[in-house]
């Protein structure tokens, strides 16, 4: 990955159509490695990643995601899970209720940007039934699915979404001039 980070962020799009082309295992592994480089509270790394290539399980995940069929149509689906108890072991309820979700979201964003840098497309899917995802993946009780990422080579090139100007979302609190 030799792209400029800001360029990659600007190129990132939510992709919902994929070419019928497999994603090499070594690239998938690099996506997971990029995810694990994310910052996380206390270096606890409270995440686990499921790489799903099995067609039936991909369709089960699409059903769990409200029948968003593009999930199943991607050659690979990565499910990012959090382990709330792992974070709670050091940070109690704040770890379980917040830090583990922040940590896995940071890992998910790294994965998303790495996919873009490799010329892959993905879409952050957060609308899903957690119980159905847990059943589809046979998750242990300690894992909570946080995001689903269908991954593949894009078969579309959507236009960028409009963004609010920085001036609308920025407040600077500075020391008054003396």
N, C-alpha and C positions, 0 to 999 in steps of 0.2 A: 504494500500500500504506500504509494509515493505521492498521493494527492494531498493537496493542501486541505487542512481540516475545514476551514470555512467554505471552501469551494464544494467539498463533499456535503456539508450541511445545506448549502444552497441548492444542490442537485437532488437532494433527498425528496422522494415523492412516495405517496402511498400507492402501491401497485396492487391491482386486483385481477390482472390477467397475465398469465405466464406462458412462455414457450414450452413445448413438449421436449425439454432438454434437461438431462440430469445435472445436478450440481455436484461437482467432484467432492469426495469425502475430505480431501485435504483442505479445501476451502471452508467446508462446514466446520471442521475442527478449528480453523483460524477464526471463524466467527465466534465460536464459543470461547476461544482464548481471549479475543478482544473483549468479550463480555466480562470475563473474570478479571480484567485489568481495571474495572470500575472502582471508584472510591467506595468505601463501606465502613460503617461504624465499628470501631475497635478491631478492624481487620478480621471480623468474624466470617465474612463471606457467606452470608446466609442464603445461598441460592443453589438451585439445581436445575439443570437444563435437560429437556427430553427432546431428542431429535427423532422425528417420526417420518419414516419413509413408507410404512405399510399403508396401502390404499384404504383398507377398511377402517383403520384407526384414524386416518386423515378425514374420512367421511364422518366418523363419530364426532370428531372435533368440530367439523363444520356444522353438524346438527346441534352440538352444544353451544355453538356461537350463533344460534338463531337462524340456522340454515344459510349462513354466508358461504355459499358453495365455492367461492374462490379459495377458501382455506384448503379444501380438499383437492382443488385443481393444481395447486403448486406441487412440485416434485418433493419438496421437503417442508415439514412444519416443525418449528422449534417452539416448545412451550417453556416459558421461564417461570419457575416456581420459587417461592420464598419458604424459609423454614422459621416461622415466628418464634418457636421455642428456643432455637439456637441463639437468636438475638436476645431473647428474654433471659437467657442464662447469665448475661452480664448486665443488661439494661432493664430488666423487669418488664413491666407492662409497656413502657415507652418503646422498648426494643421490639416487642411482639406486635404492637399496634402501629408503629410508625417507622422505626429505623429499618426493619427488614424490608418494608415496602419501598422506602427511599433507595435502599441499597440495590434491590432487584430492578427498580426502575432505571437506575444509573447503568446497571449491567445491560438492560434491555436496549437503552439508547446507544451504548457502545456497539452492541450487536447490529442494530439498525444502521448505524453509520458505516460500520465495517462492510456490511452487505452492499451498501451504495458504492463504497470505494472499490469493491470487487466487480462492479458492474451488474450486481444482482438487484432484484426488486423485492420488497416486502411491504407488509402493511401491519401496523400495530393494532391488533384486535384485542380490545378490552371488554367488549360486550359478549359475555358468555355465561353459561350456568356453571358455576364452580363445581357443583356435585357431579354434573355430567362429564366435565373434563376430568375430574378425579377418577371417575369410573372408567372412562376411555383409556386412561393411562395407568390404571390400577395403582394410583398414588398411595403412599403410606400416609397415615393420619397427620404426620408432622408437616407435610408439604401442602402449600396453598398455591394454586395456579394464579399468576399475576397477569401474564400476557401471552398471547398466541401470535406467532410470526410465521405466516406462509412465506416460503423463500423460493425464488426461482429467477430465471432470466426473463426480464420484462417483455411482454407482448403488447405493451401500450406505452405511451409517453405523455402522461397527463400534464396539463399546464400547472405551473406553480399556483398555490393558493395565495390569496391576498393576505398580507400580514399587517397588523396594526402598526402605525409608525412608532418608532422608539419613544418619541415625545409623549405618546399616550400611555405608555406603560412604565415610564421611568420617573422616579423621584430621587433627587440627589439631596442628601443631608450633609451639609459641609459646615466647617467651623467658620463663624463670621470673621470677616476681615478686620484686622486691628487698626 
